[in-house]
Amino acid sequence: MYHNDPKCPICRGADGDIELQRVQVWEDDLWRLTISLNAEVLAFAYLEPKRHIPDITALDGEEARTFGEVLARVSEALRNETDADLVYVYVFGGGIPHLHVHLAPHHAGDALNTQMIRGEVEERKLDSGATQFMSKDFPALPESAQLAIARRISHRMG
């Protein structure tokens, strides 16, 4: 069980928002949503548990049970209020060790991009119609390695 950390600006709620340059727009008993006051896109937001949970791998309890529902609800509100094409969802490690999900309403031509890959990117059209993005600087790992880790994860998940 994680308890609030007085050194964590996210645990401090509205008092920490000042330091993080954002404002709270919604909360329930477990979650809160804030909007950045210093972002390149309109309504760049953060969804975070009120309880100090270090990262997504430690998500548990009621927060784990409600995460998907809350994420969908706040993402829909952000998309509708900004008339965005979609809302990008990012979960990064590092920085502040308190789970915070980045929500970025995206419009064509805005400051965001569709790449998560470093280096020069090559686009390949797949037979399905989807586009695969591959780094020219970081080649794909061997399929055998991907299949081996897929089997290990499948086994762990039961």
N, C-alpha and C positions, 0 to 999 in steps of 0.2 A: 504494500500500500504506500503510495506516495503522498506526501503532505506538502503544503505550500512552502516555498523557499523564500524567505524575506529578501535575499539578494537577487532574486529573479524578477526583472521588470514585468514580465507577463503575469507572474503570480500577484503582483501588486495591483492588478486591474487598472482602473481609471487613473490611479496615481502613476503607474508605469507608462500609460499611454502618452503622457506629456513628453517623457524622455524618448519614446519611440515614434513620436510625431504621427499620432493617429487618434481616432475618436471612435468610441464604442457606439454601434448602431443597433445591436440586438444582443440579448442574452436569455438563457434559461437556467435551470439549476446546475447544468453541467458544462455548458458551452457559452462562448461569447464570440461575437463577430465585430471586428473593427475595420475601419477604412483608413488607409494611409492618407495623410495630408501632404505627402511629398512623394508623388509617383508620376511616372511617365504616361500612365493610362488612367482614365476616369474610373473610380471606385475599386482600385486595387485594394484587396481586402485580406484579412487574416482570420482564420477560424482556429480557435484553440480551446482546449479543455481548461476549465477553471482550476482543476486540481493539477498539481505539478506532475506531469508525465514527461519524462525526458525526451522521448522520441517515439516514432510510430511503432517500433518493435516492442515497446513497453505498454502500448495501449491495452487496457484491460477494463473489466468491470462494466458499469453502465455506459461509460464513454465508448467502449468497444461496441457494445450492443446498439447504441444510437448513432454511431458515426456516419454510416451511409445515409440514413434518413436526414440527418441535420445537414450533411454536405450537399445533398440534392436540393434541399429546401433553400439554403442560403445561396447556392449557385444559381438557382432559378430566379431568385429575387434580384441578384446582381445582373443577370442577363436581361431580364425584363426591364429593369429600371434604367439600364444604360443602352438598351436596344442593341446589345452586342450580338455578334454572330454566334459566339460560344464563350464559355469561361474555361480558361486553362487552369488546371489544378496542379500545383507543385508541392512536393514535400522534400525539403533539403535537410541534410544533417549539418551540424556545425552551427556557428553563431551562438544564439541563445539556446541553452540546453533545456528547452520546454517545447513540446510539440506545438508547432504552428503551421497550418496549411495555408499556403499562398494561393489566393484566388484572383485571377487576372481576366477581367472582361476584355474580349478581343474583338477588334474591328479590322477589316482588311486595310492594310496600309499604316497601321499604328506602330508604336515603338516595339512591339513584341515580334518574335519570330517563331517559326515552327521547328527550330532545330534544338536538339539536345546533344548534338554530337560536335566535338571540336574538329577543327581542320576543314580542309576543302571538302565539300559535300557533293556526292554524286547521286542523282535521282534515277531510279530504275522503275519503269512501269511494270507491274505484275499482271499476269493473265487475268486476275480477279478485277483489275481496274484500279487497285490500290497502288500507291506510290511508296516504294521503299527508299529510305534515305540512308546512305552509307558513307562513312568517312573514307576519303582517299588516303588520309594520313594514318589512320588506325584501322587496319584490315580486320574483317570479321574473324572471330575466333573459330577454330575448327568445329565442324558440326558434331564430331564425336565428343568433344568437351561439353558442348551444349546439351547433347542427349544424356550424357553421364550425370550432369548436375540436375537435369530435369527429372531423371529417375530418382536421384537422392531426395529431391524436394518432394516428389510424389510420395515416396516412402515415408518421409517425415510427417506429411500431412495426413497419411493414413487413408 
